[in-house]
Amino acid sequence: MPEKRAARARAAAPVLHWVQDPALSSAGWAAAAGHPLCQPVDTQEVNWFTQGMTTRITFTLHELVAALDGYADRVLGERFGVSFNHFVFLAVLADVEPSDMTTLARCLGISKAAVSKRVPALVEGGWITGAPGAGRSILLQLTERGATLVREAGDVLEGEFTALLGHPALAEDPVDVPRLDRQLSALAHIVRATPVSAAGTPQGAASS
């Protein structure tokens, strides 16, 4: 299934999600989070969720994803002149091409309208092509320029993040990269497959 292959493509990249609105990108969130006025208010009266926020795994994971996205955005901007969102769009397309806009939107986790809005600029920039498909659909495919970017930028990001996982600061508690990869992949699969009950608790989760 295209969706399963695209899920693996997203997992292979150092990002766990796709951001549709650049104004709300996690790269922007990461920059804002470092500002003294953007720290969580750690009082029970303000918000129960922010109580001890930095000790919560939910906060840690969100902070990590934001930091990874921001770092990847800077690396790609400096070395290839593109944003991380640009790369993810092309990388997911590479895994499911040729693809119509509906399928690509589903694989990216965004709306068809959002995909349609981005296509003209990507075609004009020589990153992708569009050809008539069944009915009124348009089949999208990478150009040689797009394929080269996905391959080369993907290699650069893989190298950058592999180096970070081996940072000297982690020497006393080294990261088991293969194990971490297996655990995160399994967790991503579990999250996608787990329905949420009306009360907001994942069905099948153990109650305390």
CYANA upper distance limits for C-alpha pairs under 8 A (distance plus 0.5 A):
  1 MET  CA      5 ARG  CA      7.06
  2 PRO  CA      6 ALA  CA      6.55
  2 PRO  CA     95 ASP  CA      8.31
  2 PRO  CA     96 VAL  CA      6.10
  2 PRO  CA    103 THR  CA      8.20
  2 PRO  CA    107 CYS  CA      7.89
  3 GLU  CA      7 ALA  CA      6.60
  3 GLU  CA    103 THR  CA      8.37
  3 GLU  CA    106 ARG  CA      7.76
  3 GLU  CA    107 CYS  CA      5.70
  4 LYS  CA      8 ARG  CA      6.96
  5 ARG  CA      9 ALA  CA      6.84
  5 ARG  CA     95 ASP  CA      6.85
  5 ARG  CA     96 VAL  CA      7.51
  6 ALA  CA     10 ARG  CA      6.72
  6 ALA  CA     92 VAL  CA      6.06
  6 ALA  CA     93 LEU  CA      8.38
  6 ALA  CA     95 ASP  CA      6.31
  6 ALA  CA     96 VAL  CA      7.03
  6 ALA  CA    107 CYS  CA      6.20
  6 ALA  CA    108 LEU  CA      8.20
  7 ALA  CA     11 ALA  CA      6.67
  7 ALA  CA    107 CYS  CA      7.55
  8 ARG  CA     12 ALA  CA      6.58
  9 ALA  CA     13 ALA  CA      7.11
  9 ALA  CA     91 ALA  CA      7.41
  9 ALA  CA     92 VAL  CA      6.43
  9 ALA  CA     95 ASP  CA      6.97
 10 ARG  CA     14 PRO  CA      8.36
 10 ARG  CA     15 VAL  CA      7.38
 10 ARG  CA     16 LEU  CA      7.36
 10 ARG  CA     17 HIS  CA      8.23
 10 ARG  CA     88 VAL  CA      7.96
 10 ARG  CA     91 ALA  CA      8.30
 10 ARG  CA     92 VAL  CA      7.17
 11 ALA  CA     15 VAL  CA      7.54
 11 ALA  CA     16 LEU  CA      7.20
 11 ALA  CA    185 SER  CA      7.57
 13 ALA  CA     88 VAL  CA      8.39
 13 ALA  CA    154 GLY  CA      7.60
 13 ALA  CA    157 LEU  CA      8.17
 13 ALA  CA    158 GLU  CA      7.95
 14 PRO  CA     68 LEU  CA      7.24
 14 PRO  CA     69 ASP  CA      8.05
 14 PRO  CA     72 ALA  CA      8.24
 14 PRO  CA    157 LEU  CA      7.77
 14 PRO  CA    158 GLU  CA      7.96
 14 PRO  CA    161 PHE  CA      7.85
 15 VAL  CA     65 VAL  CA      6.97
 15 VAL  CA     68 LEU  CA      7.22
 15 VAL  CA     69 ASP  CA      6.73
 16 LEU  CA     65 VAL  CA      7.24
 18 TRP  CA     85 ASN  CA      7.58
 18 TRP  CA     88 VAL  CA      7.99
 18 TRP  CA    108 LEU  CA      7.10
 18 TRP  CA    109 GLY  CA      7.46
 18 TRP  CA    110 ILE  CA      8.24
 19 VAL  CA     24 LEU  CA      7.97
 19 VAL  CA     25 SER  CA      6.18
 19 VAL  CA     26 SER  CA      7.94
 19 VAL  CA     85 ASN  CA      7.42
 20 GLN  CA     25 SER  CA      8.18
 20 GLN  CA    110 ILE  CA      7.32
 20 GLN  CA    114 ALA  CA      7.76
 21 ASP  CA     25 SER  CA      6.78
 23 ALA  CA     28 GLY  CA      7.71
 24 LEU  CA     28 GLY  CA      7.14
 24 LEU  CA     29 TRP  CA      7.64
 25 SER  CA     29 TRP  CA      6.89
 26 SER  CA     30 ALA  CA      6.43
 26 SER  CA     65 VAL  CA      8.01
 26 SER  CA     66 ALA  CA      5.13
 26 SER  CA     67 ALA  CA      8.19
 26 SER  CA     69 ASP  CA      6.87
 26 SER  CA     70 GLY  CA      7.30
 27 ALA  CA     31 ALA  CA      6.94
 27 ALA  CA     66 ALA  CA      6.23
 27 ALA  CA     67 ALA  CA      7.36
 27 ALA  CA     69 ASP  CA      6.07
 27 ALA  CA     70 GLY  CA      4.44
 27 ALA  CA     71 TYR  CA      8.24
 27 ALA  CA     73 ASP  CA      7.77
 28 GLY  CA     32 ALA  CA      6.69
 28 GLY  CA     70 GLY  CA      7.88
 29 TRP  CA     33 ALA  CA      6.41
 29 TRP  CA     66 ALA  CA      7.11
 30 ALA  CA     34 GLY  CA      7.23
 30 ALA  CA     63 GLU  CA      7.67
 30 ALA  CA     66 ALA  CA      5.74
 30 ALA  CA     67 ALA  CA      6.21
 30 ALA  CA     70 GLY  CA      7.13
 31 ALA  CA     35 HIS  CA      7.76
 31 ALA  CA     70 GLY  CA      8.43
 32 ALA  CA     38 CYS  CA      6.76
 33 ALA  CA     38 CYS  CA      5.85
 33 ALA  CA     39 GLN  CA      6.78
 34 GLY  CA     38 CYS  CA      7.43
 34 GLY  CA     39 GLN  CA      7.92
 35 HIS  CA     39 GLN  CA      7.54
 40 PRO  CA     50 THR  CA      6.57
 40 PRO  CA     53 MET  CA      7.55
 41 VAL  CA     46 VAL  CA      7.54
 41 VAL  CA     47 ASN  CA      8.20
 41 VAL  CA     50 THR  CA      6.66
 41 VAL  CA     51 GLN  CA      8.11
 42 ASP  CA     46 VAL  CA      8.28
 42 ASP  CA     47 ASN  CA      8.39
 42 ASP  CA     50 THR  CA      5.87
 42 ASP  CA     51 GLN  CA      5.29
 42 ASP  CA     52 GLY  CA      6.66
 42 ASP  CA     53 MET  CA      7.48
 43 THR  CA     47 ASN  CA      7.22
 43 THR  CA     48 TRP  CA      7.99
 43 THR  CA     50 THR  CA      7.51
 43 THR  CA     51 GLN  CA      6.10
 44 GLN  CA     48 TRP  CA      5.63
 44 GLN  CA     50 THR  CA      8.04
 44 GLN  CA     51 GLN  CA      6.17
 46 VAL  CA     50 THR  CA      8.48
 47 ASN  CA     51 GLN  CA      7.43
 49 PHE  CA     53 MET  CA      7.20
 52 GLY  CA     56 ARG  CA      7.56
 53 MET  CA     59 PHE  CA      6.88
 54 THR  CA     59 PHE  CA      6.69
 54 THR  CA     60 THR  CA      7.17
 55 THR  CA     59 PHE  CA      8.05
 55 THR  CA     60 THR  CA      7.95
 56 ARG  CA     60 THR  CA      6.85
 57 ILE  CA     61 LEU  CA      6.50
 58 THR  CA     62 HIS  CA      6.71
 59 PHE  CA     63 GLU  CA      6.47
 60 THR  CA     64 LEU  CA      6.56
 61 LEU  CA     65 VAL  CA      6.65
 62 HIS  CA     66 ALA  CA      6.63
 63 GLU  CA     67 ALA  CA      6.61
 64 LEU  CA     68 LEU  CA      6.56
 65 VAL  CA     69 ASP  CA      6.54
 66 ALA  CA     70 GLY  CA      6.61
 67 ALA  CA     71 TYR  CA      6.57
 68 LEU  CA     72 ALA  CA      6.53
 69 ASP  CA     73 ASP  CA      6.52
 69 ASP  CA     84 PHE  CA      7.64
 70 GLY  CA     74 ARG  CA      6.82
 71 TYR  CA     75 VAL  CA      6.72
 72 ALA  CA     76 LEU  CA      6.56
 72 ALA  CA     84 PHE  CA      6.64
 72 ALA  CA    157 LEU  CA      7.35
 73 ASP  CA     77 GLY  CA      6.46
 73 ASP  CA     82 VAL  CA      8.37
 73 ASP  CA     83 SER  CA      5.81
 73 ASP  CA     84 PHE  CA      5.17
 73 ASP  CA     85 ASN  CA      8.44
 74 ARG  CA     78 GLU  CA      6.62
 74 ARG  CA     83 SER  CA      8.29
 75 VAL  CA     79 ARG  CA      6.59
 75 VAL  CA    157 LEU  CA      8.28
 76 LEU  CA     80 PHE  CA      5.70
 76 LEU  CA     81 GLY  CA      6.72
 76 LEU  CA     82 VAL  CA      6.20
 76 LEU  CA     83 SER  CA      6.60
 76 LEU  CA     84 PHE  CA      7.02
 76 LEU  CA    153 ALA  CA      7.55
 77 GLY  CA     81 GLY  CA      4.77
 77 GLY  CA     82 VAL  CA      5.43
 77 GLY  CA     83 SER  CA      6.23
 77 GLY  CA     84 PHE  CA      8.47
 80 PHE  CA    149 LEU  CA      8.50
 80 PHE  CA    153 ALA  CA      8.03
 82 VAL  CA     86 HIS  CA      6.80
 82 VAL  CA     87 PHE  CA      7.67
 83 SER  CA     87 PHE  CA      7.00
 84 PHE  CA     88 VAL  CA      6.66
 85 ASN  CA     89 PHE  CA      6.69
 86 HIS  CA     90 LEU  CA      7.01
 87 PHE  CA     91 ALA  CA      6.43
 87 PHE  CA    149 LEU  CA      8.22
 87 PHE  CA    150 VAL  CA      7.15
 87 PHE  CA    153 ALA  CA      8.30
 88 VAL  CA     92 VAL  CA      6.52
 89 PHE  CA     93 LEU  CA      6.79
 89 PHE  CA    108 LEU  CA      7.78
 90 LEU  CA     94 ALA  CA      6.55
 90 LEU  CA    127 TRP  CA      8.50
 90 LEU  CA    142 LEU  CA      7.79
 90 LEU  CA    146 GLY  CA      7.30
 90 LEU  CA    147 ALA  CA      8.41
 90 LEU  CA    150 VAL  CA      7.12
 91 ALA  CA     95 ASP  CA      7.19
 91 ALA  CA    150 VAL  CA      6.08
 92 VAL  CA     96 VAL  CA      7.23
 92 VAL  CA    104 LEU  CA      8.23
 92 VAL  CA    107 CYS  CA      7.76
 92 VAL  CA    108 LEU  CA      7.43
 93 LEU  CA     97 GLU  CA      6.01
 93 LEU  CA     98 PRO  CA      8.24
 93 LEU  CA     99 SER  CA      7.65
 93 LEU  CA    104 LEU  CA      7.14
 93 LEU  CA    140 LEU  CA      8.32
 93 LEU  CA    141 GLN  CA      7.55
 93 LEU  CA    142 LEU  CA      7.83
 94 ALA  CA    141 GLN  CA      7.94
 94 ALA  CA    142 LEU  CA      7.12
 94 ALA  CA    147 ALA  CA      7.65
 94 ALA  CA    150 VAL  CA      8.23
 96 VAL  CA    104 LEU  CA      8.06
 97 GLU  CA    140 LEU  CA      7.14
 97 GLU  CA    141 GLN  CA      5.86
 97 GLU  CA    142 LEU  CA      8.00
 98 PRO  CA    139 LEU  CA      6.18
 98 PRO  CA    140 LEU  CA      5.90
 98 PRO  CA    141 GLN  CA      5.49
 99 SER  CA    103 THR  CA      6.79
 99 SER  CA    104 LEU  CA      6.62
 99 SER  CA    138 ILE  CA      8.47
 99 SER  CA    139 LEU  CA      5.57
 99 SER  CA    140 LEU  CA      5.70
 99 SER  CA    141 GLN  CA      7.34
100 ASP  CA    104 LEU  CA      6.78
100 ASP  CA    133 GLY  CA      8.08
100 ASP  CA    137 SER  CA      6.70
100 ASP  CA    138 ILE  CA      5.97
100 ASP  CA    139 LEU  CA      5.00
100 ASP  CA    140 LEU  CA      6.48
101 MET  CA    105 ALA  CA      6.40
101 MET  CA    112 LYS  CA      6.59
101 MET  CA    115 VAL  CA      6.98
101 MET  CA    116 SER  CA      7.39
101 MET  CA    137 SER  CA      8.07
101 MET  CA    138 ILE  CA      7.39
101 MET  CA    139 LEU  CA      7.72
101 MET  CA    140 LEU  CA      7.84
102 THR  CA    106 ARG  CA      6.81
102 THR  CA    112 LYS  CA      6.05
103 THR  CA    107 CYS  CA      6.73
104 LEU  CA    108 LEU  CA      6.60
104 LEU  CA    112 LYS  CA      8.46
104 LEU  CA    115 VAL  CA      8.15
105 ALA  CA    109 GLY  CA      6.42
105 ALA  CA    110 ILE  CA      5.71
105 ALA  CA    111 SER  CA      6.05
105 ALA  CA    112 LYS  CA      5.64
105 ALA  CA    114 ALA  CA      8.26
105 ALA  CA    115 VAL  CA      6.57
106 ARG  CA    110 ILE  CA      6.89
106 ARG  CA    111 SER  CA      7.82
106 ARG  CA    112 LYS  CA      8.32
110 ILE  CA    114 ALA  CA      7.07
110 ILE  CA    115 VAL  CA      7.96
111 SER  CA    115 VAL  CA      7.13
112 LYS  CA    116 SER  CA      6.60
113 ALA  CA    117 LYS  CA      6.59
114 ALA  CA    118 ARG  CA      7.06
115 VAL  CA    119 VAL  CA      6.77
116 SER  CA    120 PRO  CA      8.11
118 ARG  CA    122 LEU  CA      7.02
119 VAL  CA    123 VAL  CA      6.57
119 VAL  CA    128 ILE  CA      8.48
120 PRO  CA    124 GLU  CA      6.56
121 ALA  CA    125 GLY  CA      6.46
122 LEU  CA    126 GLY  CA      6.81
122 LEU  CA    127 TRP  CA      5.80
122 LEU  CA    128 ILE  CA      6.39
123 VAL  CA    127 TRP  CA      6.34
123 VAL  CA    128 ILE  CA      5.52
123 VAL  CA    129 THR  CA      6.08
123 VAL  CA    130 GLY  CA      7.91
126 GLY  CA    143 THR  CA      7.23
126 GLY  CA    145 ARG  CA      7.29
126 GLY  CA    146 GLY  CA      7.92
127 TRP  CA    142 LEU  CA      6.60
127 TRP  CA    143 THR  CA      6.00
127 TRP  CA    144 GLU  CA      8.20
127 TRP  CA    145 ARG  CA      6.24
127 TRP  CA    146 GLY  CA      4.91
128 ILE  CA    140 LEU  CA      7.17
128 ILE  CA    141 GLN  CA      5.97
128 ILE  CA    142 LEU  CA      4.78
128 ILE  CA    143 THR  CA      5.49
128 ILE  CA    146 GLY  CA      6.84
129 THR  CA    140 LEU  CA      6.19
129 THR  CA    141 GLN  CA      5.87
129 THR  CA    142 LEU  CA      6.74
129 THR  CA    143 THR  CA      6.87
130 GLY  CA    138 ILE  CA      6.43
130 GLY  CA    139 LEU  CA      5.94
130 GLY  CA    140 LEU  CA      5.14
130 GLY  CA    141 GLN  CA      7.07
131 ALA  CA    138 ILE  CA      5.99
131 ALA  CA    139 LEU  CA      5.66
131 ALA  CA    140 LEU  CA      7.15
132 PRO  CA    136 ARG  CA      7.72
132 PRO  CA    137 SER  CA      6.75
132 PRO  CA    138 ILE  CA      5.26
132 PRO  CA    139 LEU  CA      6.56
133 GLY  CA    137 SER  CA      5.47
133 GLY  CA    138 ILE  CA      5.58
133 GLY  CA    139 LEU  CA      5.95
134 ALA  CA    138 ILE  CA      8.34
142 LEU  CA    146 GLY  CA      5.72
142 LEU  CA    147 ALA  CA      6.30
143 THR  CA    147 ALA  CA      6.65
144 GLU  CA    148 THR  CA      6.51
145 ARG  CA    149 LEU  CA      6.80
146 GLY  CA    150 VAL  CA      6.82
147 ALA  CA    151 ARG  CA      6.73
148 THR  CA    152 GLU  CA      6.47
149 LEU  CA    153 ALA  CA      5.99
149 LEU  CA    154 GLY  CA      8.21
150 VAL  CA    154 GLY  CA      6.09
151 ARG  CA    155 ASP  CA      6.77
152 GLU  CA    156 VAL  CA      6.82
153 ALA  CA    157 LEU  CA      6.64
154 GLY  CA    158 GLU  CA      6.58
155 ASP  CA    159 GLY  CA      6.68
156 VAL  CA    160 GLU  CA      6.63
157 LEU  CA    161 PHE  CA      6.61
158 GLU  CA    162 THR  CA      6.47
159 GLY  CA    163 ALA  CA      6.63
160 GLU  CA    164 LEU  CA      6.89
161 PHE  CA    165 LEU  CA      6.77
162 THR  CA    166 GLY  CA      7.09
163 ALA  CA    167 HIS  CA      6.86
165 LEU  CA    170 LEU  CA      8.12
165 LEU  CA    174 PRO  CA      8.49
165 LEU  CA    175 VAL  CA      6.87
165 LEU  CA    177 VAL  CA      7.96
166 GLY  CA    170 LEU  CA      7.27
166 GLY  CA    171 ALA  CA      8.07
166 GLY  CA    174 PRO  CA      7.71
166 GLY  CA    175 VAL  CA      7.77
167 HIS  CA    171 ALA  CA      7.60
170 LEU  CA    174 PRO  CA      5.62
170 LEU  CA    175 VAL  CA      7.72
175 VAL  CA    180 LEU  CA      7.90
176 ASP  CA    180 LEU  CA      6.46
177 VAL  CA    181 ASP  CA      6.52
178 PRO  CA    182 ARG  CA      6.77
179 ARG  CA    183 GLN  CA      6.64
180 LEU  CA    184 LEU  CA      6.54
181 ASP  CA    185 SER  CA      6.53
182 ARG  CA    186 ALA  CA      6.57
183 GLN  CA    187 LEU  CA      6.54
184 LEU  CA    188 ALA  CA      6.52
185 SER  CA    189 HIS  CA      6.79
186 ALA  CA    190 ILE  CA      6.71
187 LEU  CA    191 VAL  CA      6.60
188 ALA  CA    192 ARG  CA      6.71
189 HIS  CA    193 ALA  CA      6.64
190 ILE  CA    194 THR  CA      6.43
194 THR  CA    202 PRO  CA      6.87
194 THR  CA    203 GLN  CA      7.22
195 PRO  CA    202 PRO  CA      6.44
195 PRO  CA    203 GLN  CA      6.43
196 VAL  CA    200 GLY  CA      6.22
196 VAL  CA    201 THR  CA      6.20
196 VAL  CA    202 PRO  CA      4.83
196 VAL  CA    203 GLN  CA      6.20
197 SER  CA    201 THR  CA      5.94
197 SER  CA    202 PRO  CA      6.39
197 SER  CA    203 GLN  CA      6.28
201 THR  CA    205 ALA  CA      7.84
